[in-house]
C-alpha cells in the first residue's frame, strides 16, 4: 500500500547522505519545485519554507555554510564529515502520507556532534515530495550549527537586564 510514495521517500532519504553539494544535487529529482518544508521552533531555520529556492537558501544554506550570524564562532555543518541518516521507521499513513523516523550522524564545523532524531510526515504527489513537516531537537541546531550554548535560567537572573526595575 502506497509503495510508490514510500519509494520516493526512500530515494530522498538516500540523497540526504553526503556533503552539502551531494545532498542538494539530487533534490530536484524527488522534490517538487513548489514544495513546503516546515520546522517548528524559534531557530533561524524554523518556519515554513515555500519552494526549493527558499529551502536551499533559508534552510540548507544556513545549516551547511552561513549559520545565522548570531553565534560567536564557526557555524554550519562540517562538509568533510558530511551527513548520514539511519531510518528506524518508514510507514504509509492512512491518507498516503509517509511517516519517517530517523537519526542523524553529522558534526558542526565547531566540532559539536550533530546526532539528532527526526520525525517527518511527508506528502508525495505525482512522484515528488510536495510537503514535509519535520520535528527534531532544535537545540541541536543551535549548538552544532549555530555555535550557541544553552545556559541555565539562573545565569540570566544575574544579567543587567534582569536587574532593571519594572
Buried (B, 14 or more C-beta within 10 A) or exposed (E): EBEEBBBBBBBBBEBBBBBBEBBBEBBEEBBBEEBBBBBEBEBBBBBEBBBBEBBBEBBBBBBBBBBBEEBEEEBBBBBEBBBEBEBEEBEBEEEBBBBBBBBBBBBBBBEBBBEBEBBBBBBBEEEBBBBBBBBBBBEBBBBBBBBBEEEEEEEEEEEEEEEEEE
